[in-house]
Amino acid sequence: MQPLPPNAPPRIGDYTLLAALGRGAMGSVYLARSRGGRPVAVKVARAELADNPEFRERFRREVEMARSVGGFWTATVVGADPDADRPWMATEYVPGPTLHQAVQDYGPLPERAVRRLAGGLAEALVAIHGAGLVHRDLKPSNVLLANDGPRVIDFGIARAMEHSALTEAGIVFGTPGYLSPEQVVGSKISPQSDVFALGSVLVYAATGAGPFGEGATSALVYRVVHQEPDLSRVPPGLVPLIVPCLVREPLHRPSPARLLELIGPPSSEPSWLPAQIRTLVEQRHTELRELPAKPPTRVLAEERKPPTRLLVEDPPPAAAPAVPKVVPPSGPIRPYTPPSKKSGVQFKTSRAVGLGWTAAHALAAVVCGSIADSASGAQSGVRLAAFLAFGVFALVAIRLLVGTVRTPLTIDVGPDGITVSSGEQKRRLPWYAISRVKVEGPNSRPWVVVWLVGAAQVPETLGRGSFQSYKGGLRVYPISHERYRKRRERDVAELRSALAWYGPTVYDAR
């Protein structure tokens, strides 16, 4: 916890603010005390978002969803006012670190602690799903560690199992690395999606890393869909518990209730947390007891001033696109929030590979030319065939050389759309101008193809066949035509993942 910032209000609702717990894209979280002396965590929305009717409706939904969830292992909502000048919600204060903080600072949890964590999270999911909700963003930073067990927090992007007008089809919510395969590809989300995330959280707790590694968001979501999770460092005793959670087919994953049966009764030991984390929790309890009942006089003096538009200085969250966290929970995740949400992913044609193929064909032409030479002593038929081959290899080498010396084409897929460039020349296609995008063509010559909305203007070509008509759309970018097959297949797969992630509403996976 940190001291209150100078512009923090002295009170929110009936709660006196004591310290700052954190802040982010959606607003700030404060430690506060109720009139009766109970410590609470108060989440206050950003001033910029308070004027947005859609945000207020989402905040109201979050409050309703969090209140509807009972059970032992979720933070209880004790107060809220979505209609205040700055919408706020108060929950019980859990004086423990997040799982992410604990593992980062003290290393992976021992097997016994991971089992207890699994039991608490499974029981929390039973309560969440029993309320008709899917959390959709279960991850290490949304799990608090308390002396008596874990707590699941943040229902900011939880969704009712029935259709909600606030949820757009095809929009991806959640955090890369903990998303289920069905979330990545935009299929129907169910309670089993949370079970997949639970398995990923347990891998992180046991090893210090997620089951699909780290890196760019497109790489993470590709691994989730196409590769097996890495469980090589998971203790053998936990593998039978985690493996069923991470199967790709949702119907084959166990329910949270079934997981509780697999886990068995909890250990009878007095504390489930490792000593270092237990000491940290006890220190936070001590700090809590030592906090003054009221904030410092300097802050109280501000109570006499007219109310101000309080808090935080973070930049407002991105509107529609976002991820990767991909995204703050209030909006769709668009890849590359962690690690680089604004830059997207980039691909370019390869000059080095083109030069290599040029040299190979030129060498073949030289060999054929020497055989076709009358001085070679070869038979006339052989010399004729060699001469024809010389012509073919020479023409191909010239064509490759011409293509190689030209400036490579580059394609960027990001939150704002698709940009194709050749040196200083750029052609940008924002997502709102695209009605459909897909990877099309034979395996040896695949293209990124887009179909524009009716009012969009067709960009001028950048050469290499870019922005040429194709089946009612436009061929935009040749995907690694000059590369060898395996590299081309890898680039195709990663480009598909990037298109599905950044443009989920227009990407055509067929």
C-alpha positions as CSV (number, residue, x, y, z in Angstrom):
1,M,0.0,0.0,0.0
2,Q,1.0,3.6,-0.7
3,P,0.2,7.0,0.8
4,L,-2.9,8.7,-0.6
5,P,-2.2,10.9,-3.5
6,P,-2.7,14.7,-2.9
7,N,-5.8,14.8,-5.2
8,A,-7.5,11.8,-3.5
9,P,-10.9,12.5,-1.8
10,P,-11.1,12.0,1.9
11,R,-14.2,9.8,1.6
12,I,-16.0,7.6,-1.0
13,G,-19.6,7.0,0.1
14,D,-19.5,5.9,3.7
15,Y,-15.8,4.9,3.6
16,T,-12.9,6.9,4.8
17,L,-9.9,6.5,2.5
18,L,-6.6,5.5,4.3
19,A,-4.1,4.4,1.6
20,A,-3.7,3.7,-2.1
21,L,-3.6,0.1,-3.2
22,G,-3.1,0.5,-6.9
23,R,-4.3,2.1,-10.1
24,G,-4.7,1.2,-13.7
25,A,-6.5,2.0,-16.9
26,M,-10.0,1.8,-15.3
27,G,-9.3,3.8,-12.2
28,S,-7.8,3.5,-8.7
29,V,-8.2,1.1,-5.8
30,Y,-8.0,2.5,-2.2
31,L,-7.8,0.9,1.2
32,A,-10.6,2.4,3.3
33,R,-12.4,1.9,6.5
34,S,-16.1,1.7,7.1
35,R,-17.9,3.6,9.8
36,G,-17.8,0.5,12.0
37,G,-14.1,0.1,11.5
38,R,-14.1,-2.6,8.8
39,P,-11.3,-2.4,6.3
40,V,-12.4,-2.5,2.7
41,A,-11.0,-2.0,-0.8
42,V,-12.7,0.7,-2.8
43,K,-12.5,0.7,-6.6
44,V,-13.2,4.2,-8.1
45,A,-13.6,4.7,-11.8
46,R,-11.6,7.2,-13.8
47,A,-13.1,10.7,-14.3
48,E,-12.8,10.3,-18.1
49,L,-14.9,7.2,-18.0
50,A,-17.6,8.5,-15.7
51,D,-19.2,10.5,-18.6
52,N,-19.4,7.4,-20.8
53,P,-22.9,5.8,-20.6
54,E,-21.6,2.5,-21.9
55,F,-18.9,2.4,-19.3
56,R,-21.4,3.1,-16.5
57,E,-23.6,0.3,-17.7
58,R,-20.7,-2.1,-17.7
59,F,-19.7,-0.9,-14.2
60,R,-23.3,-1.5,-13.1
61,R,-23.2,-5.0,-14.5
62,E,-19.9,-5.7,-12.8
63,V,-21.4,-4.7,-9.5
64,E,-24.5,-6.8,-10.1
65,M,-22.4,-9.8,-11.1
66,A,-20.0,-9.5,-8.2
67,R,-22.9,-9.2,-5.7
68,S,-24.6,-12.3,-7.2
69,V,-21.6,-14.5,-6.5
70,G,-21.4,-16.1,-3.0
71,G,-19.0,-18.7,-1.8
72,F,-15.9,-18.6,0.4
73,W,-13.3,-17.7,-2.1
74,T,-14.5,-14.5,-3.8
75,A,-14.1,-11.0,-2.4
76,T,-17.6,-10.0,-1.0
77,V,-19.1,-6.7,-2.3
78,V,-20.1,-4.5,0.7
79,G,-21.2,-1.3,-1.1
80,A,-21.4,0.4,-4.5
81,D,-22.8,3.4,-6.3
82,P,-22.7,3.1,-10.1
83,D,-24.6,6.4,-10.4
84,A,-22.1,8.5,-8.4
85,D,-20.1,11.3,-10.1
86,R,-17.3,8.7,-10.1
87,P,-18.8,5.2,-10.0
88,W,-17.3,3.1,-7.1
89,M,-17.5,-0.3,-5.6
90,A,-16.3,-1.5,-2.2
91,T,-15.3,-5.1,-1.4
92,E,-13.8,-6.8,1.6
93,Y,-10.1,-6.1,1.9
94,V,-7.9,-9.2,1.6
95,P,-4.4,-8.3,3.2
96,G,-2.5,-10.6,0.9
97,P,-0.5,-10.4,-2.3
98,T,-1.7,-11.5,-5.7
99,L,-0.5,-14.9,-6.9
100,H,1.4,-13.0,-9.6
101,Q,3.2,-10.8,-7.0
102,A,3.9,-13.8,-4.7
103,V,5.5,-16.0,-7.4
104,Q,7.5,-13.1,-8.8
105,D,8.9,-12.1,-5.4
106,Y,9.3,-15.6,-3.8
107,G,9.2,-18.2,-6.5
108,P,6.8,-21.0,-7.4
109,L,4.6,-22.4,-4.7
110,P,5.2,-25.9,-3.2
111,E,3.0,-28.7,-4.4
112,R,0.9,-28.7,-1.2
113,A,0.2,-25.0,-1.6
114,V,-0.7,-25.5,-5.3
115,R,-3.3,-28.2,-4.3
116,R,-4.8,-25.9,-1.8
117,L,-4.9,-23.1,-4.3
118,A,-6.6,-25.5,-6.8
119,G,-9.3,-26.4,-4.3
120,G,-10.0,-22.8,-3.4
121,L,-10.2,-21.7,-7.1
122,A,-12.3,-24.6,-8.1
123,E,-14.8,-23.8,-5.2
124,A,-14.8,-20.2,-6.3
125,L,-15.7,-21.2,-9.9
126,V,-18.5,-23.4,-8.5
127,A,-20.0,-20.3,-6.9
128,I,-19.3,-18.1,-10.0
129,H,-20.9,-20.6,-12.4
130,G,-23.7,-21.2,-9.9
131,A,-24.6,-17.5,-10.2
132,G,-24.9,-18.0,-14.0
133,L,-21.6,-16.2,-14.8
134,V,-18.4,-17.1,-16.6
135,H,-15.4,-15.1,-15.2
136,R,-13.4,-15.1,-18.5
137,D,-10.3,-13.5,-17.0
138,L,-9.0,-15.8,-14.3
139,K,-5.2,-15.2,-14.1
140,P,-2.5,-14.9,-11.4
141,S,-3.1,-11.1,-10.9
142,N,-6.8,-11.8,-10.2
143,V,-6.1,-14.2,-7.4
144,L,-5.3,-12.9,-3.9
145,L,-3.6,-15.1,-1.3
146,A,-5.0,-14.9,2.2
147,N,-4.1,-17.0,5.3
148,D,-7.3,-19.0,5.0
149,G,-7.2,-19.5,1.2
150,P,-7.2,-17.7,-2.2
151,R,-9.8,-15.1,-3.3
152,V,-10.9,-14.6,-6.9
153,I,-11.4,-10.9,-7.8
154,D,-12.3,-8.6,-10.7
155,F,-15.5,-9.5,-12.5
156,G,-15.0,-6.6,-14.8
157,I,-15.4,-8.8,-17.9
158,A,-17.4,-11.6,-16.5
159,R,-20.4,-12.3,-18.6
160,A,-23.8,-13.8,-17.9
161,M,-24.2,-17.2,-19.5
162,E,-27.2,-16.0,-21.4
163,H,-26.9,-13.5,-24.2
164,S,-26.0,-10.0,-23.1
165,A,-26.5,-6.9,-25.2
166,L,-23.2,-5.6,-23.8
167,T,-21.2,-8.4,-25.4
168,E,-20.5,-8.3,-29.1
169,A,-20.1,-11.5,-30.9
170,G,-16.6,-12.2,-32.1
171,I,-14.9,-9.9,-29.6
172,V,-12.1,-11.5,-27.6
173,F,-11.8,-10.7,-23.9
174,G,-9.2,-12.0,-21.4
175,T,-5.5,-12.2,-21.0
176,P,-3.2,-13.9,-23.5
177,G,-1.6,-17.0,-22.0
178,Y,-4.6,-17.8,-19.9
179,L,-7.3,-17.6,-22.6
180,S,-8.9,-20.9,-23.6
181,P,-8.7,-22.0,-27.3
182,E,-12.4,-21.3,-27.8
183,Q,-11.9,-17.7,-26.5
184,V,-9.0,-17.2,-29.0
185,V,-10.9,-18.3,-32.0
186,G,-14.2,-16.6,-31.0
187,S,-16.2,-19.8,-30.4
188,K,-18.9,-20.1,-27.7
189,I,-17.6,-19.5,-24.2
190,S,-18.8,-21.7,-21.3
191,P,-17.8,-22.4,-17.7
192,Q,-15.3,-24.9,-19.1
193,S,-13.4,-21.8,-20.5
194,D,-12.7,-20.9,-16.8
195,V,-11.4,-24.4,-16.1
196,F,-8.8,-24.0,-18.9
197,A,-7.7,-20.7,-17.3
198,L,-7.6,-22.5,-13.9
199,G,-5.2,-25.1,-15.3
200,S,-3.0,-22.3,-16.7
201,V,-3.0,-20.5,-13.3
202,L,-1.9,-23.7,-11.5
203,V,1.0,-24.2,-14.0
204,Y,2.1,-20.6,-13.2
205,A,1.8,-21.2,-9.5
206,A,3.9,-24.4,-9.7
207,T,6.6,-23.3,-12.1
208,G,6.6,-19.5,-12.3
209,A,5.6,-19.4,-16.0
210,G,2.4,-20.1,-17.9
211,P,1.9,-23.3,-19.8
212,F,2.4,-21.5,-23.2
213,G,5.5,-19.5,-22.4
214,E,5.9,-15.8,-23.0
215,G,6.3,-13.5,-25.9
216,A,4.2,-11.6,-28.4
217,T,0.4,-12.0,-28.0
218,S,0.0,-13.5,-31.5
219,A,2.6,-16.2,-30.6
220,L,0.8,-16.9,-27.3
221,V,-2.6,-17.3,-28.8
222,Y,-1.1,-19.4,-31.7
223,R,0.4,-21.8,-29.1
224,V,-2.9,-22.0,-27.2
225,V,-4.7,-23.2,-30.3
226,H,-2.0,-25.3,-32.1
227,Q,0.5,-26.5,-29.5
228,E,0.5,-28.6,-26.4
229,P,1.1,-26.9,-23.0
230,D,4.6,-27.1,-21.5
231,L,4.3,-29.1,-18.3
232,S,7.9,-30.3,-18.2
233,R,8.5,-28.3,-14.9
234,V,5.3,-29.2,-13.2
235,P,5.8,-31.5,-10.2
236,P,4.7,-35.0,-11.2
237,G,2.1,-35.2,-8.5
238,L,0.2,-32.2,-10.0
239,V,0.2,-33.3,-13.6
240,P,-2.9,-35.6,-13.4
241,L,-4.8,-32.7,-11.9
242,I,-3.7,-30.0,-14.5
243,V,-3.7,-32.0,-17.7
244,P,-7.5,-32.5,-17.9
245,C,-8.0,-28.8,-17.4
246,L,-5.9,-27.9,-20.5
247,V,-7.4,-30.2,-23.1
248,R,-8.5,-28.2,-26.2
249,E,-12.0,-29.6,-26.4
250,P,-14.2,-27.9,-23.7
251,L,-16.5,-30.9,-23.3
252,H,-13.5,-33.1,-22.2
253,R,-12.5,-30.8,-19.4
254,P,-13.7,-31.6,-15.9
255,S,-16.2,-29.4,-14.2
256,P,-15.0,-27.4,-11.1
257,A,-17.1,-29.7,-8.9
258,R,-15.3,-32.7,-10.4
259,L,-12.0,-31.0,-9.8
260,L,-12.8,-30.7,-6.2
261,E,-13.3,-34.5,-6.1
262,L,-9.9,-35.0,-7.8
263,I,-8.2,-32.7,-5.4
264,G,-9.6,-34.4,-2.3
265,P,-9.8,-33.0,1.2
266,P,-7.5,-30.1,2.1
267,S,-4.4,-30.6,4.2
268,S,-4.8,-30.4,8.0
269,E,-1.7,-28.2,8.4
270,P,-2.5,-24.8,10.1
271,S,-1.3,-22.7,7.1
272,W,-1.2,-23.4,3.4
273,L,1.1,-20.6,2.5
274,P,4.9,-20.8,2.4
275,A,6.7,-19.1,5.3
276,Q,7.8,-16.0,3.3
277,I,4.3,-15.3,1.9
278,R,2.7,-16.0,5.3
279,T,5.1,-13.4,6.9
280,L,4.2,-10.9,4.2
281,V,0.4,-11.4,4.9
282,E,1.1,-11.0,8.7
283,Q,3.0,-7.8,8.0
284,R,0.1,-6.4,6.0
285,H,-2.2,-7.3,8.9
286,T,0.1,-5.3,11.2
287,E,0.2,-2.3,8.8
288,L,-3.6,-2.4,8.7
289,R,-3.8,-2.2,12.5
290,E,-1.3,0.6,12.7
291,L,-3.1,2.8,10.1
292,P,-4.8,5.8,11.6
293,A,-8.6,5.7,11.8
294,K,-8.6,8.9,9.7
295,P,-6.4,10.2,6.9
296,P,-3.8,12.8,7.6
297,T,-5.0,16.4,8.3
298,R,-3.6,17.5,5.0
299,V,-6.1,15.4,3.2
300,L,-8.9,16.2,5.6
301,A,-8.4,19.8,4.9
302,E,-9.4,19.2,1.3
303,E,-12.8,18.2,2.5
304,R,-13.6,21.9,2.9
305,K,-12.8,22.5,-0.8
306,P,-15.4,22.0,-3.5
307,P,-15.4,18.5,-4.9
308,T,-12.8,17.9,-7.6
309,R,-12.5,15.6,-10.5
310,L,-10.3,13.2,-8.7
311,L,-7.4,11.0,-9.6
312,V,-5.5,9.3,-11.9
313,E,-3.0,10.4,-14.4
314,D,-2.8,7.2,-16.5
315,P,-3.8,7.6,-20.1
316,P,-7.4,6.6,-20.9
317,P,-7.9,3.1,-22.1
318,A,-8.1,2.4,-25.8
319,A,-11.6,2.4,-27.1
320,A,-12.5,-0.7,-29.1
321,P,-9.3,-2.5,-29.7
322,A,-7.1,-3.4,-27.1
323,V,-5.3,-7.7,-25.6
324,P,-3.8,-8.4,-25.4
325,K,-3.7,-8.1,-21.5
326,V,-4.7,-8.0,-23.7
327,V,-6.9,-5.0,-22.7
328,P,-8.3,-3.5,-19.7
329,P,-11.3,-5.5,-18.6
330,S,-13.7,-2.9,-19.9
331,G,-13.0,-3.4,-23.6
332,P,-12.0,-6.0,-26.1
333,I,-8.6,-7.4,-25.9
334,R,-6.5,-6.7,-29.0
335,P,-3.2,-8.4,-29.1
336,Y,0.0,-6.8,-28.1
337,T,-1.0,-5.0,-25.0
338,P,1.6,-7.0,-23.1
339,P,4.2,-6.7,-24.4
340,S,3.5,-4.1,-27.1
341,K,-0.1,-3.5,-27.7
342,K,0.3,-0.4,-29.8
343,S,2.8,-1.7,-32.4
344,G,1.0,-4.9,-33.4
345,V,2.9,-7.6,-35.3
346,Q,5.0,-7.2,-38.5
347,F,6.0,-9.4,-41.4
348,K,8.2,-8.6,-44.4
349,T,9.3,-10.2,-47.6
350,S,12.9,-11.5,-47.4
351,R,15.7,-10.0,-49.5
352,A,18.3,-12.5,-48.2
353,V,16.2,-15.5,-49.2
354,G,15.6,-14.0,-52.6
355,L,19.3,-13.4,-53.1
356,G,20.0,-17.0,-52.1
357,W,17.6,-18.4,-54.7
358,T,19.0,-15.9,-57.3
359,A,22.5,-17.2,-56.7
360,A,21.3,-20.9,-56.9
361,H,19.5,-20.3,-60.2
362,A,22.5,-18.3,-61.6
363,L,24.8,-21.2,-60.7
364,A,22.5,-23.7,-62.3
365,A,22.4,-21.5,-65.4
366,V,26.3,-21.4,-65.5
367,V,26.5,-25.2,-65.2
368,C,23.9,-25.7,-68.0
369,G,25.6,-23.1,-70.2
370,S,29.0,-24.9,-69.8
371,I,27.4,-28.2,-70.8
372,A,25.6,-26.5,-73.8
373,D,29.0,-25.1,-75.0
374,S,30.3,-27.0,-78.0
375,A,33.7,-27.2,-76.3
376,S,32.1,-29.5,-73.6
377,G,32.2,-32.5,-75.9
378,A,28.7,-33.5,-74.9
379,Q,26.3,-35.1,-77.4
380,S,24.1,-32.7,-79.4
381,G,20.9,-33.8,-77.7
382,V,22.4,-33.3,-74.2
383,R,23.8,-29.9,-75.3
384,L,20.3,-28.9,-76.6
385,A,18.6,-29.9,-73.4
386,A,21.3,-28.0,-71.4
387,F,20.8,-24.9,-73.6
388,L,17.1,-25.0,-72.9
389,A,17.7,-25.5,-69.2
390,F,20.2,-22.6,-69.3
391,G,17.5,-20.3,-70.7
392,V,15.0,-21.3,-68.0
393,F,17.4,-20.9,-65.1
394,A,18.8,-17.6,-66.5
395,L,15.3,-16.1,-66.8
396,V,14.3,-17.2,-63.3
397,A,17.5,-15.8,-61.9
398,I,16.9,-12.5,-63.6
399,R,13.3,-12.4,-62.4
400,L,14.4,-13.2,-58.8
401,L,17.1,-10.6,-58.9
402,V,14.7,-7.9,-60.1
403,G,12.3,-8.8,-57.3
404,T,15.1,-8.9,-54.7
405,V,16.6,-5.5,-55.4
406,R,13.2,-3.8,-55.0
407,T,12.3,-2.6,-51.5
408,P,10.8,-5.4,-49.4
409,L,7.0,-5.3,-48.7
410,T,6.1,-5.1,-45.0
411,I,2.7,-5.7,-43.5
412,D,1.7,-4.6,-40.0
413,V,-1.3,-6.0,-38.3
414,G,-2.3,-4.0,-35.2
415,P,-5.1,-2.5,-33.1
416,D,-5.9,0.1,-35.7
417,G,-5.9,-2.1,-38.8
418,I,-3.6,-3.4,-41.5
419,T,-0.7,-1.3,-43.0
420,V,1.3,-2.4,-46.0
421,S,4.4,-0.5,-46.8
422,S,7.3,-0.4,-49.3
423,G,10.0,1.9,-48.1
424,E,8.4,5.3,-47.4
425,Q,5.2,4.4,-49.2
426,K,2.4,3.1,-47.0
427,R,-1.2,1.9,-47.5
428,R,-3.3,1.7,-44.4
429,L,-6.6,-0.2,-44.1
430,P,-8.3,0.6,-40.8
431,W,-10.5,-2.2,-39.4
432,Y,-13.7,-0.1,-39.9
433,A,-12.9,0.0,-43.7
434,I,-12.6,-3.9,-43.9
435,S,-15.7,-6.1,-44.2
436,R,-13.7,-9.3,-44.4
437,V,-10.1,-10.5,-44.3
438,K,-8.5,-13.9,-44.8
439,V,-5.5,-15.8,-46.0
440,E,-6.3,-17.1,-49.5
441,G,-4.5,-19.0,-52.2
442,P,-2.5,-22.1,-52.8
443,N,0.0,-23.2,-50.1
444,S,3.0,-22.2,-52.3
445,R,1.6,-18.7,-52.9
446,P,-0.7,-17.6,-50.1
447,W,-1.9,-14.0,-49.9
448,V,-3.6,-11.8,-47.3
449,V,-6.9,-10.9,-49.0
450,V,-9.3,-8.1,-47.8
451,W,-12.8,-7.1,-48.8
452,L,-13.5,-3.5,-48.2
453,V,-16.8,-1.9,-47.1
454,G,-18.7,-0.2,-49.9
455,A,-17.6,3.4,-49.2
456,A,-13.9,2.5,-48.9
457,Q,-11.4,3.7,-51.5
458,V,-9.2,1.1,-53.1
459,P,-5.5,2.0,-52.4
460,E,-2.9,2.2,-55.2
461,T,-0.6,-0.8,-55.7
462,L,2.9,-1.0,-54.1
463,G,4.1,-3.5,-56.6
464,R,4.5,-7.3,-56.3
465,G,0.8,-7.7,-57.1
466,S,-0.4,-5.9,-54.0
467,F,-3.8,-4.3,-54.0
468,Q,-4.9,-6.2,-57.1
469,S,-8.5,-7.4,-57.6
470,Y,-9.1,-11.0,-56.4
471,K,-12.5,-12.7,-56.1
472,G,-14.3,-9.4,-55.4
473,G,-11.6,-8.3,-52.9
474,L,-8.0,-7.2,-53.0
475,R,-4.8,-9.2,-52.7
476,V,-2.8,-7.2,-50.2
477,Y,0.3,-9.0,-49.2
478,P,2.2,-12.1,-50.5
479,I,3.0,-14.3,-47.5
480,S,6.6,-15.5,-47.8
481,H,6.4,-16.7,-51.4
482,E,10.2,-16.7,-51.6
483,R,10.7,-18.7,-48.4
484,Y,11.0,-22.4,-48.0
485,R,7.8,-24.4,-47.2
486,K,8.1,-24.7,-43.4
487,R,9.0,-21.1,-42.9
488,R,6.1,-20.1,-45.1
489,E,3.7,-22.3,-43.2
490,R,4.9,-20.7,-39.9
491,D,4.4,-17.2,-41.2
492,V,0.9,-18.1,-42.5
493,A,0.0,-19.5,-39.1
494,E,1.2,-16.5,-37.2
495,L,-0.4,-14.1,-39.6
496,R,-3.7,-16.0,-39.2
497,S,-3.4,-15.7,-35.4
498,A,-2.6,-11.9,-35.6
499,L,-5.6,-11.3,-37.9
500,A,-7.9,-13.3,-35.7
501,W,-6.7,-11.5,-32.6
502,Y,-6.7,-7.9,-33.9
503,G,-9.7,-8.1,-36.3
504,P,-11.9,-10.8,-34.7
505,T,-15.1,-9.4,-36.1
506,V,-13.8,-9.4,-39.8
507,Y,-11.4,-12.3,-39.9
508,D,-12.6,-15.2,-42.0
509,A,-10.9,-18.4,-40.7
510,R,-12.2,-20.6,-43.6
